[in-house]
Amino acid sequence: MKLIFKIGERAQDVEIKDENLIAVLTPNDDALPKVINKDTEFAEVKKALEEPIGSARLKDIVKPGEKIAIITSDLTRPMPTWKVMPQLLDELYAGGVKSEDITLVFALGSHRKQSEAEQKHLAGDRAWAEIKCVDSDPGNCVHVGETSGGTPIDIDKVVIDADKRICIGNIEYHYFAGYSGGAKAIMPGVSTREAIQANHSRMIQPEAHAGKLDGNPIREDIEEACAKVGVDFILNVVLTPQKEIIKAVAGDIIKAHRAGCAFLDTLYRKKIPARADIVLVSQGGSPKDLNLYQTQKALDNAKHAVKDGGIIILIGSCKEGLGEKTFEEWLTSAPTSHSLIERIHKEFKLGGHKAAAIAMVLEKAEIYLVSDMEPEFVKSLFMTPFSSVQEAYDAAVKKLGSEAKIIAMPYGGSTLPFCE
C-alpha cells in the first residue's frame, strides 16, 4: 500500500505491506457530506448564525454605536477567518453596528507578530477593506483579576474596551486543553505570557489531556477567566483535513462550543484495535507544520497509538525551525531528554512545557523526524533525522523487524486515537 503524507506545501509517499498495517486514521466517512464547496460552507455558516445555540441571534445582541471586538486565530492556526467574516459582518450590520466600530483582533497568544500581508490574507479582502484589523498586544493588557487557581486575567486592551466581544475559531483536539476553540480565543489568545504560563502549568496534571473537557484543569481555568472577561457570542467551525468548513456552531461560549466538540468526536475520534510498533504521523502540512512548536501537537496525539518501545515517525516541514524562544532554549540546552521532565516539575515555563511534552513521549518511544531542519540540529534535539518518509520507515522496520505493526495518522493534529 502506498500512503501519502503532507509536509509543508508538498507531499511524500511511503510503501507499506498491507499485512503490517493496523489502521490509517482518517475522518469517519459517514460524518462527511458527499459534497463540500464554497456554497455548502457558506450555507453552514449562515445556518449557524441564524440558529445560535443557547443564545439570541447576534444581530439582536448588538446595538448601534457599540464597539465590537472580534477575536480570531493567527496564522499558526487553520481557522479560515476570511470565509466567515463576510456573513459575520452582515449579521453585525443588520444589528445596526457601523464598520468603523468593529475591530478584528488576531489572537497571537505567545506567537510572533504577523506581517500586514499575513493579516490581510487571514482577514480576507472584504474585512480588510471595511474594518480595523490588528494583532493582539501582550504589552497593552488590562488586569481583570485572577481565577480561583491564581491565574492572572490580563487581557488585550482593545478586547477589554469593546462593548461586545465575539470569539471565532476552529475546534480540534488540544493535547492538554482538551479541545481548541471557545474560550481559548481569550485565554491564551489575547493574554500575556505570564498569564498563559500560569494557566498552562496545569498541563502536568493527569486530567489535562486531549478530548477531555469536564474535570480538565486547563479548560476549567480558561473558561473561568473568560467568564470574568465576558464573551457575548462565538462562531466556531470544524474543518475537514482539507481545511474546508464541514460544521459551524454559534451562540453561547460554552453551549455552542460543546456542540462543536461533540461533532468533532464523530469525525476524528478514532478507536484502534491495538497500539502499533510504528506510528507515522503528520500535522497535515502547511500551516500546521511551520515549526516544531506546532508540529508537536501531532506527536502528542500519536503517543496514544504507539506501543512502549516503539517508534513514532513525525512528519513536518518545520521550515521556520523550532518556533519559540524558550522552547528552543530548553531543547538545545538540555543534557538529556529526561532532564526536561525533571526541569518542568521544578520550574514550569511557557515554551519549556512543549519541550517537556516531547521528552515525555521519548520516555516511551523513539522519534524519527522527517523535516526541513538540518540533520545535526535534529540529533541535538534527541530525535533521529531523515529527509524522506520512506527512509525513516525503512529504518524503523529494520530496527523493529519486518513484522512490525503500523498505524498511519496523515492528519495527526486532528485525529485522536483511543484503545480500550
Number of C-alpha atoms within 10 A of each C-alpha: 10 9 14 14 23 21 28 23 11 10 12 13 14 17 13 15 12 11 11 16 18 16 20 17 22 20 20 13 10 9 14 14 9 7 8 13 11 11 9 16 19 16 13 19 25 18 15 20 23 16 15 21 22 14 18 17 20 22 19 13 13 22 19 13 12 15 21 25 24 24 25 31 26 26 22 16 14 19 25 23 21 17 18 25 22 16 15 21 20 13 20 22 16 16 17 16 21 19 17 12 16 22 22 25 27 26 29 24 24 19 15 13 18 15 10 12 9 12 20 17 15 24 27 17 13 13 23 17 12 14 17 16 21 17 23 27 20 21 12 13 19 18 14 14 15 16 19 10 13 12 21 21 27 27 29 23 18 20 26 18 13 17 17 20 22 24 27 27 27 28 26 24 27 22 23 26 27 22 24 22 30 32 27 23 28 30 26 25 25 30 29 26 19 17 19 23 20 18 27 25 19 20 20 18 12 10 18 23 23 20 22 19 19 11 10 21 24 23 27 18 24 24 19 19 27 22 15 13 18 17 20 17 26 31 28 30 31 23 21 19 19 10 13 19 25 21 22 29 31 32 26 20 27 17 18 23 27 19 15 25 27 12 19 26 18 15 22 23 21 19 14 19 13 16 22 25 24 29 30 28 28 32 31 27 24 20 19 26 30 23 24 25 21 22 27 24 25 29 27 23 24 27 23 17 28 25 18 16 14 24 27 32 27 28 34 30 28 25 17 14 18 19 19 20 13 17 20 19 14 23 25 16 11 16 13 14 21 15 14 24 20 12 16 20 13 9 11 18 21 23 22 23 25 26 26 25 20 25 22 17 20 21 13 16 19 19 23 24 26 26 25 21 21 12 16 11 14 19 13 15 21 21 21 18 24 23 15 17 27 16 13 25 23 15 14 23 17 11 12 15 12 12 12 17 23 27 25 25 28 25 24 29 27 28 25 30 22 15 11 6
